């Protein structure tokens, strides 16, 4: 679904609501104000809901923003702001849940016409906040990767690959918006936001104040439980991600890569090295005059045809061993069933320790070789053994993390092995030594592999998670708290 289709649907629903309020309920003061209340209210409820089904996805997106804001501000006179962003990153999930619930509750307040003046100001401030985020995302396309956002004199022509955050996350994984479209969408929403500041006296109001208060109270309570359920107790109950249950990942990846390979370069966007003038040169002309053009111009970007199949994170699916050898076929080309346990964050601490080691002490003497003029040899003589203190870092695994692996994953491996079903542990952010340590502590002697953290987060929100694969198909994935046991899983998906 495109953003235009979504806006059209919301617009039609808002129109129906408005007709009912005007013709049947007589609950309006201004038809235009009532329609805008309904439109923005429904939009905020829907955009909040598609994020509420997966609050961790929104949290991951907020971390992307906070990371870029920290890098941007710490190089400026406003560097004193930078330290707040790592703190926000640490609490991104709580921040995301707050923002999601705030957005939905504000949508309900708009529909009900609750506290018109407060609602209009909250709506304006939230739209302004969204506009800053999407504006930053879009405008970084003008900023070279090695330049700071606030170095305005060094901005260049717009290049999409310069953008620090590639999508705003406005609609979660339901719709991936181009940052430019997202920015202009928020600018469009500033129109009703400003309008409400002056016309909130014309808000329609539904129900009594007491009923509105109870509606908001119960909605907030329900939304808190709903958000928590969708990450703490289970995977998102509606999965908008490409790695959904039943998806043929191997076939989709093949189709996406073939589509991307078939893309053709139409023109080369180039800038004159002396004058700075930018021009689009047809690709055929560019190839004919390659030497002359590259001497006079520098390439900004290639303008290509759109792929027939839009690439998703599935195109980037790559699992390797700790030496970098590709192991993706274990899931994509394996005719046998296989269990993947994705872990996007291995929970441990590197604790600084000291230990005593023994060093042997030697002396080296120069000895003349008899019978040979001006010939010498070095002779090493053992003298003593001395104790020496050295620093090292000990890996201390989180107790609850290890307990989960021992109580859920280890029994699963033992049961599956009886049916000749193997398991692999895919962990990001650790090396081979830590993987060996993890195997030793948990007793899970599986194949330990690694992958990109963002990829693993996209595949699975549960940490650890459980995924059953067969012949390139992601049969099913479970939050570790919701795994029904091997016998039930086998009966349902491997019958």
N, C-alpha and C positions, 0 to 999 in steps of 0.2 A: 504494500500500500504506500502511495506517495503522500507527502504532506498536504498537497492540494486536495486530494481525495478525502483525507481525514478532515480537513477544515470544512470541506463542502458538507460532509455528513454531519459534523457538529453544528454547522450553520443551519441545516434543515431541521435537526432535532430542536435547536434553540428556537427556530421559527414556530414549530409545533407547540412548544411550551408557551411561547408568547401569545399565540392565538388562543390557547386555552385560558391563560390568565386574563386576557383582554375581553374575550367574548363570554366566558363562563364564570370565572371567579371575580371578574371586575376588580382585580387586585393590581392596578397599575395607576401611575400618575402620568407617565410618559411612555409611549410605545417604544421609542428609540432606546430610552434608558433601560426599560424592561428587557428588550431584546439583547442589548449589550451585557446586561447582568447574566442572562441565561447563557449567552454564547461563551463569555469568559468563565463563568462558573462551571459549565460542562467541560470546557477545555481543561481547566485546572484539575478538576476531579479525575478526568481521564488520564491526563499526563502524569498526575500523581500516582494513580493506580498502577499504571504500567511500570512504574519504578518501585511501588510498594511490593509487587510480586517478587522483586529481586533487589532488596536494599543493598546487598553487598556489591552489586554491579554499580550502583550509584556511588557507594563509598570508594570503590576502586577508581572511578572517574574523578571524584573529588581529590583523591591523592595525586592524580596526574596534574590537576590544576594547582594544588598547593605546592607541589614540587617545582613547577614552572614559576609560580609567583615568588617562591623563595629565591630561586636562581636570578630572577629579574630584579628584585628589590635589593639584594645584598650587594649589588654592584653600583648602587646609586646613593645619593645623599639621604635616601629614606631607608638605609640599611637597617635601622633600628626596628623596622617592621618585620624583617626577614625571619627572626627567631620564632615568631608566632606560628609560622606555617608548618614546621616539623611537629609542633604540638598538635595542630589541627589534623595533621596526617595520622598521628597516633590515635586520635579520637574521631577518625573519619566516619566510622560506622554510626556512631551516636549522632554526629552532625548530619549525616545523610538521612537517618530516620526522622530527625527533627524537621529537616527541610521538606521531606516527603509528606509528613503528616500536616505540617503547616500549609503546604500547597493545597492539599485536599480539603482541609478544614476551611481555608479561605474560599475555595470554590463553593463549598456548602453555604458559607456566609453570604456569598454573592447571590446564590439561588434563592435563599430565604430572605435576603434583604436585611440581615441582622446588623445592628449598629452601623448605619450607613457611613457616618464620618470616619470611624475607625477602620471599617472594611475598605473604604476607598483609599485611605492612606497606606494601609498594609499592602493592598494590591499594587499601588504605585511603587512602593519600596521594593517589593519582590520582583516586579517586572524590571525595575532599574537594576537590581542585583543580577538577574538573568542576562540583561543587556550587556553589563560589564563583562560577564564571563564569556558570552558568545562573541562580543566585540573584540575582546583580547584574543580569542581563538582565531577569529577571522583576520584581524589586523597583523598578527605575527607572520602572516603570509607575505607581508611587505618587508619583513626584517630578516636579513641574512642570518644564517645559523650561528655565526661567530660574533654577532652584534647584539647589543642590549635593546630591549623594546623602547626604552626612553631615549635612545640615541636617534632622535627623529631625523637628523641631517644625514644619517647613513642608511635610511630606508631606501629600498630599491623598487623595481617593478614587482608586482604580485607574483609569487611562485607558490603553488599549493603545497609543495613538499617542505616549505619553510615553516609551516604551521606547527606550533609546539604541541597542541592537542588537536587530534584529527577530527573528533566529533564531540558535540557538546553534552550528549547524554540526556537531552531534554525529554526524550520519550524512551529512555532506557534502551533495550535491544529491540523494541517493537519497530521503531523506524530509526535508521541511521541517517541523520541529516548532515548535508554538506554545511560546514561552518558559516559560509556566506549566506545560505538560505536561512539558517537558524538565527543569525544576527538580524537579518531583515524581518524575520518573523517577530522577533522581540521589539524591533522598532515599530512594527505595525501595532503590536499590543500596547505600546506607549500611548497610542491615540485614545483608546477607551480609558487607559489609566489616568491620563490627564483630564479627560472628559469627566470622569467620576469625581475628581477633586472639586470640580465646580458644580456638578449636578447631583451630588449624593442626596440632596433633599428630594429628588424625584424617584428615589429607589422604591420599588414595590416591596412590600413586606408580607411574608406568609406566616401563618400561625401566630400565637401569642408569644410575648417575650419569654415567658417561662418555658413554653414548648420548644422554642428555638434554643434556649440554654440547655435543656435536657438533650436535644438532638445533637448539639455540638459536644456535650460531655460524653454521651454514649459513643458517638462516632470516634472521638479521640481515643477512648479506652479500647474500642474494637480495633482501631488502626494500629495502636501500639502492639497489641497481641498478634495481629495479622503480620506486621513487619517482622516481629521477632520469630514467628513461626516459620517464615520463609527463608531463614538462614540458620537459626539455632536448632530447630527441631527437624527441619526437612529442607530439601532442595525447593526452589521456586515452584509453586504448584501449577503455574503456567510458564512454560519455557519458551522464550522468544529467541534464544540463542541458536546458532546453527548446529551445535553439538547436542541435539535433542534426541530423546529416546526413539529408536527405530530408524534413525538416519543412516543411509548408506554413505559413510564418510569417504570410502575409497572411490566410489563412483562420482560423488560430488566434487571431490578434489580433482579428479581426472578431467571432468567437464570444465571446471573453473580454470584450470591451467591451460587446457586447449583453447578456451575462449580468450584468455589473456595473451596467449602466443599468437593468436590470429589478429590481434590489434595492429593497425597500420599507422605509421607516422604520417600525418598530413602536412604539417608545417613545422619549421624550426623558429622559435621565438628568440631573436638574437639582438644584442646591444652593441652598437658601435663603440669600440674601445676609446676613441678620441672624443667623439661628440656626445656620446651617451644616448643617442637616438635609438629607439627600439623599433624593430620591424619584424614582420612575419614573412619568412622565406619559404616558398613551397619546397617540399622535401626533394622532389626531383631536381629542382634548380640547385638546391643545397649540395646534393651528391655530385652534380656536374662540376660545380665550382668550389669543391671542398677546401682545397688549399688556400685559395684567395679569400674565401669567406672567413675561415678560421683565423687567418692572419689579421683581418680587419675587424672581425666581430667576435664576441664571446657568447656562448649559448646560455640562455636563461632557462628555457624548458622546451620539451617536445610537446606539440599538440597532436594528440592521437585520437583515433576513432574509439568509441566506447565499446567495451567488450559486451558480447551478447548476453553473457552471464556475469553479473556483478560479483567480484571476488569477495569472499568472507574470510573469517579466521581459519576456515578449513584449508584454504590454500597454503597457510603457513604451518599446518600440522607437521611437526617434525620432532621425533623423539630419538635421542642418541644415547650411547654409553658415555662414560666419563672420559674417553679418549676421542670423542667426537664422531665415532662411527655411527652411521644412520641405522636406526632400529625400528623405523616406522612400520615396516612390513610385518612386524610381529602382530600388529593390529589391522593393517590394511590388506594384507595378503595371506593371512593365516586361516586355513580352512577349518582348523580346530577352534573350539571355544577357548577364550583366554580371559583372565581377570586382570584388569589394571587397577592399581591403587594410586590415584594421583594425590600428591601432597605439594601444594603450592608454597607452603611455609613449614619447614622443619623447625620445631620449637626447641631451642637449646640456648645455652649461654656459654661463651668462651671465657672461662674463669682463669684469671692470672694466677699462676702458681710458681713456686721456686723449688728446685730439687738439687741435691748434691750429686755430682758426677766425679769420677776419678780420671785424672789426667796423668799419663806417664811422662816423666821428665827425662830427657836425654841430653847428652853433651855431644858435640861434634868436633872431632879432632882431624887435623890435616896430617897425614902420614906420607913420608917419602917412600916411593917404591924403589926397593933395592935393585941395583943393576941398571936402572934407567935414569938417565940424566934429566933433571928438571921435570920429573913425573911425580905426581902426588895423587892421593886418593882420600876421600872423606870417609871417616869412620864414625859411626853413630854408637854411643855407649849409653846404656840404661843407667840412670842414676837413682830415681825415686818415683814414688806414686803420691800425688797430692790431690786432695779433695778440692773441688771447685763448685761454686753455686751458679746455677744457670736459670734463666727465666723460661717458662713455657706456658702455653694455654691449654687447659684441659676442657674437653667438651662435656658439659653437664646437661643432659637431656631433661626437658620438662617432664615432671612426673605424670601429670594428667595425660599428656600427649603419648607417652610410652604406655601408660595404662590402657588407653584406647586401642593402640596397636596390638597389645597383648590380648585384650579381652574380645576384640572384634575381628581384627585382620588375621591373627595367628590361627584361631579356630577355623576361620574360613579357608585359609590355605590348607590346613590339615584335612578338612573335609573334602575340598576340591581335588586334592592330590589322589584321594582314593578312587576318583573317577578319571584320573589322568588329565585333569585340567590344571594348567600351570598358572602362575601368578607373576606379575612384575610390579615393582614399586617405582613410580616415576616421581622424583623429587627435584624441585628447583632450589638453587641457592646453596648447594653443598658440593663437596668434592668427593673423590673416591674413598678417601680415608674416613670421612664422616659417614659415608654410606656403609662402610664395613663396621664402624662403631655402632650404627643404628641396627644393623643385622645382628650383631653380637648381643646388644642389650635386649632386643625384642625376641630373638630366636627365630625371626622370619628369614629363612634362607632362600630368598627369591632372587630374581634377576633385578638388580638395581640400575635404573636408568635416569636420565635427566631431560629436562625440557625448559623452554622459556616460561618464566613465571606468569606473564600475562596470558599465554596460551593455556596453561594449566588452570588459571583462574577462570578463563572463559569456558573451559570444558566443565569444570566442577566447582561449586561454591563450598561444598563440604570439605573439611580438611582434618583427616583424610577422607577420601571418597571411595566408592566402590563402583567399577564399571565392568559390565560383561560384554565382551566383543566376540564376534564370529564372522569370518570372511569379509572383513571390511565394514561390517555393520555394527553400530553402537546399539546393542540390543536393549540395554537398560542401565540406568545409573541410580545409585542409592546414596542418600545421606547415611553416614555410618550409624546414626541413631535409629534409622528406619529400616535397616537391612533385616529381611524376614528370616534369614537363615539359609544355608546352602541348599538344603533339600527342597524348600519351597521355591527358591529362585530357579533351581535346576528344573523342577517340575513345570514351572510356568514358561520358561524361555528356552529350554533345551529338550523339550519333549519330542 
